[in-house]
């Protein structure tokens, strides 16, 4: 009895011991699985976080992107967004400023020391390169630009020299169609979207002004220039002519043509007539020869017979705003001046 009882007890002990061992083994396996899961989960979260961070960052390729710009002299490759820009025309200077790009150097304004009054504050610290007809090439080289912007009309002969210094882009012409040049400059400095916005805002201003003008757009506006070369009437393909056309303002028949300008003789000054005459005198600071010539013309019997003279509708205007500056900033100032002189608020 005692022997049978011992055997049964031993079997029970062995079974219990085996079961206990299995529990420890299973517990160990379960703990290992849980530990592995806990270790893996942060790694997955880290990978997800890294992926999100990478996706949120801007693509760095844009800084090194090479763009091809087609222009008057061919095609030029420009890497990224230029930081050291040199501009060789007055209208181009205004374009850069409107795009938020301050050039490191620019050609001198036709009037000012060295900048026009309406841009001189923005141009503080910018190197002057002389006038746009003869920019200082040695100075350009010394400034190590990463983009040079010029114009075929002014600088075709030095294009090869300039293009060896830095990528060089030239506009085709210098006429009243400044918007075409503006779009090219915006593309060259990698500000195409900004440029489109600037032009859109300007066109919206012009459209609003045209609506305010109403029937006054029928006013025949004559534009003339007095200079040492003689007297010219300014036609539609001029800085002022383009804006007058966009406003829908009438012009005398002699000026309602798609040309730049035409010289006028004293005997033929009737082509200057209209409902109103805006003129400017182009002469060096301190000189009076051209001013005296203009006075002589206007005192002549032929001029006094014109409607603009008889109706006291002859007004001197700023050559800078109406002609020489030629860019987006001057265009906005010209729009203001036209509206003011036609007595429209």
HELIX and SHEET records of a PDB file:
HELIX    1   1 UNK A    2  UNK A   56  1                                  55    
HELIX    2   2 UNK A   60  UNK A   64  5                                   5    
HELIX    3   3 UNK A   90  UNK A   98  1                                   9    
HELIX    4   4 UNK A  137  UNK A  142  1                                   6    
HELIX    5   5 UNK A  152  UNK A  155  1                                   4    
HELIX    6   6 UNK A  156  UNK A  158  5                                   3    
HELIX    7   7 UNK A  159  UNK A  165  1                                   7    
HELIX    8   8 UNK A  178  UNK A  188  1                                  11    
HELIX    9   9 UNK A  192  UNK A  213  1                                  22    
HELIX   10  10 UNK A  214  UNK A  218  5                                   5    
HELIX   11  11 UNK A  239  UNK A  246  1                                   8    
HELIX   12  12 UNK A  269  UNK A  272  5                                   4    
HELIX   13  13 UNK A  289  UNK A  298  1                                  10    
HELIX   14  14 UNK A  301  UNK A  304  1                                   4    
HELIX   15  15 UNK A  307  UNK A  310  1                                   4    
HELIX   16  16 UNK A  319  UNK A  319  1                                   1    
HELIX   17  17 UNK A  320  UNK A  324  3                                   5    
HELIX   18  18 UNK A  328  UNK A  341  1                                  14    
SHEET    1   A 2 UNK A  66  UNK A  71  0                                        
SHEET    2   A 2 UNK A  74  UNK A  79 -1                                        
SHEET    1   B 5 UNK A 127  UNK A 128  0                                        
SHEET    2   B 5 UNK A 105  UNK A 106  1                                        
SHEET    3   B 5 UNK A  85  UNK A  87  1                                        
SHEET    4   B 5 UNK A 147  UNK A 151  1                                        
SHEET    5   B 5 UNK A 168  UNK A 171  1                                        
SHEET    1   C 5 UNK A 261  UNK A 264  0                                        
SHEET    2   C 5 UNK A 230  UNK A 234 -1                                        
SHEET    3   C 5 UNK A 221  UNK A 227 -1                                        
SHEET    4   C 5 UNK A 276  UNK A 281  1                                        
SHEET    5   C 5 UNK A 314  UNK A 316  1                                        
END                                                                             
